[in-house]
């Protein structure tokens, strides 16, 4: 199966009453998982809009279900996240095309 690419906007909302220690633990685990997903080729690029608790990234997976279940669903912060997923393909005028 060909790997598909997706632009994913992730918004994180920490539930009221969550202890700072739980937030810190999940964020630390999130950093570890992000490195693993980068090594596996699932996480390609990740940006954070300045001053916001959301990120925008370029991700790869077999298909959208694989992305949601086996990639994004494995993030330690995923229970607190919402995902806006857009499947993308290279544009004919993309300067990064080889």
C-alpha positions in Angstrom: 0.0 0.0 0.0 1.2 3.5 -0.8 1.8 5.8 2.1 -0.5 8.8 2.2 0.2 12.3 3.5 -2.0 14.3 5.7 -2.0 17.9 7.1 -3.3 17.5 10.7 -4.3 20.4 12.9 -4.3 19.3 16.5 -6.0 21.3 19.3 -5.2 20.3 22.8 -7.6 21.1 25.7 -6.5 20.1 29.1 -9.5 19.1 31.2 -10.3 21.3 34.2 -9.0 19.8 37.4 -6.1 17.9 35.8 -3.1 18.1 38.1 0.0 19.8 36.8 2.0 16.6 37.5 -0.3 14.6 35.1 0.1 17.3 32.5 3.9 17.2 32.9 4.0 13.4 32.7 1.9 13.3 29.5 3.9 16.1 27.9 7.1 14.2 28.6 5.7 11.0 27.2 4.4 12.9 24.2 7.9 14.1 23.4 9.2 10.5 23.5 6.3 9.3 21.3 6.9 12.1 18.8 10.5 11.0 18.4 9.4 7.4 17.8 6.8 8.5 15.2 9.5 10.6 13.5 11.9 7.7 13.4 9.1 5.5 11.9 8.4 8.1 9.2 4.9 8.9 10.4 5.7 12.4 11.7 7.3 14.5 9.0 7.0 18.1 10.2 5.3 19.9 13.1 4.6 23.5 13.7 2.9 25.5 16.5 1.1 28.7 15.8 2.6 31.3 18.2 0.8 31.6 21.5 -1.7 28.8 20.8 -2.3 25.3 22.2 -2.5 23.7 18.8 -0.1 22.4 16.3 -0.1 21.8 12.5 1.8 18.9 11.1 2.6 16.8 8.1 2.0 13.2 8.9 2.2 9.9 6.9 0.2 6.7 7.2 -1.3 4.0 5.1 -4.7 5.7 5.1 -6.8 8.0 7.3 -8.0 5.2 9.6 -4.4 4.1 10.1 -3.4 7.6 10.9 -6.2 8.1 13.4 -5.9 4.7 15.1 -2.3 3.6 14.9 -0.5 7.0 14.8 -2.4 9.9 16.3 -4.3 7.6 18.6 -1.0 6.5 20.2 -0.1 10.0 21.4 -0.2 10.2 25.2 -2.2 13.5 24.9 -4.7 12.1 22.4 -7.6 11.9 24.9 -7.3 15.7 25.2 -6.8 16.4 21.5 -9.1 17.0 18.6 -7.8 16.3 15.1 -8.7 18.1 11.9 -7.3 15.9 9.1 -6.8 16.8 5.5 -5.4 14.3 3.0 -3.0 15.9 0.6 -0.9 15.1 -2.5 1.9 16.9 -4.2 0.9 19.9 -6.3 2.4 19.9 -9.8 4.1 23.3 -9.0 5.5 22.2 -5.6 9.1 23.4 -5.5 10.0 20.5 -3.2 9.0 17.8 -5.8 12.0 15.9 -7.1 
